[in-house]
Amino acid sequence: MSLKSLLCERGNLQEPALIFEDATFSRGELLGRVDDLAARLRNAGVAPGSRVLLALPNLPAFVISLLAVNDCGAVVMPVNPALSEDERRRLASLARPHTILTADGDTGALDGVRVSRTAEAEDADAEGAAAIIFTSGTTGGQKGVMLSETSLMANARAVAAYLRLAEHDRTLIFLPLSYAYALSQLLSTFSAGGCVVLLPNLRYPVIAFRTMAEHRITGFGGVPTSLAILARARHAAGTPFDSLRYILSAGGPLSSTLAESVRQAFPGVELFNNYGCTEIGPRATTVSYAAHPDKIGSIGRAIPDVRVTIVRADLSIAGVGETGEIVLDGPSLMTGYYRDPETTATRMSRYGFHTGDYAYADADGFIYHQGREDDIFKSAGEKVSATEVEEVVLAHEGVVEAAVVSCPDAILGAVPVVYAVRRPGMSVTDRELQMFCARRLAKHKVPRAVHFVDELQKTASGKIQKRFLRELLQ
């Protein structure tokens, strides 16, 4: 069974499956385009196990190529075409593709694909992977995550189940399809018989709002930074969204302040907070803040077919309220890192995949994310969670974005430092923000320094890149 079979599971073949600007593809038409491209690829030498790199933006061509490569039994390796030349060179060196697919610039067709063969690639075992998704690299170098067809489809169906997706649903996707998050939205919508509406990006929120109204969008997902953009812009937009049913947040901590801002900007719309990583395909936990308003700040509980375990350093199970590392397992788990068996081995245990993320669970089993390994440190012998400090900083009305990192200190070991972006028109000072935190946090958690910046560097998917901030403090 290939990924294109998701188009046949539910829904009428004459119903729309994909919309981009003025172009609409029915399920049947999309299947025909996939079959045509798959035939082209086979004629070009693409065979089962071939590695095919997709360097395509959010166009119908991406969706058609993804399904066509998979239909050939080849391994699809999507990358963001907006990457810099150095980033593309590094990824190409890691990927070693047999074939590269890019947009056909000669015709300018939205579904046009240019097929380019590379020099014979060095053999590399992809261990039965259907896709190799490259991580965003927020905490280090990018890694290729190998996901099987079983992994992709299992996670897609689990997401469709907790979102209660159906044939009438229309999902807006503006995050890059080359990332696991957007890919999950695509496949889960297809599995439910719904329709995907593509946007190239979120550069102009007014276009996103217009698209939501025109195509009666029922749901969309974003990272916290993109949801903050939409929430701010929504207050100035008069477009009604009576069709909108749900909003997803994932890809980073969703502060209580931002969650409330989103709920106010989109009243009556169900807000889901989610946690996961590419290695689990990518969703692992979820919570509806409409159903559980007392759990705002939580990342929820495990989705169907994913097992979440919180463990101590000695691999014993953490108790209620005790912070430990999140470990994930289930049918959607990756088969390993591409060309990196050593790292694969170090990240696995009898419980599954060790994420490097830390959290605790309450008595009801709801999980509260505390940050990554580098985000939890000791200052004067006391534990500090960067996520907790960020939550407080973001509660200040003068701050629109913030990132907290640890700074080495000769006496205290480490101290929290804030990098913040002021809200337009506000003039909050570093001292004022420190005093704000001091009234809400224990002394060892109060930021030692506050640096205001015009923007925080992010990945193409909108995640804040803390590793660059840490480098500034070395």
Buried (B, 14 or more C-beta within 10 A) or exposed (E): EBBBBBBEEBBEBEBBBBBBEEEBBBBBBBBBBBBBBBEBBBEBEBEEBBBBBBBBBBBBBBBBBBBBBBBBBBBBBBBBBBBEEEBBEBBBEBBBBBBBBBBBEEEEBBBBBBBEEBEEBEEBEBBEBBBBBBBBBBBEEBBBBBBBBBBBBBBBBBBBBBBEBEEBBBBBBBBBBBBBBBBBBBBBBBBBBBBBBBBBBBEEBEBBBEBBBEBBBBBBBBBBBBBBBBBBBBEEBEEEBEBBBBBBBBBBBBBBBBBBBBBEBBEEBBBBBBBBBBBBBBBBBBBBBEEBEEBBBBBBBBBEBBBBBBBEEEBEEBEEEEBBBBBBBBBBBBBBBBBBEEEBEEBBBEBBBBBBBBBBBEEEEBBBBBBBEBBBBEBEEEEBBBBBBBBBBBBBEBBBBBBBBBBEEEEBBBBBBBBBBBBEEEEBEBEEBBEBBBEBBEEBBBBBEBBBEEEBBBBBBBBBBBBBBBEEBE
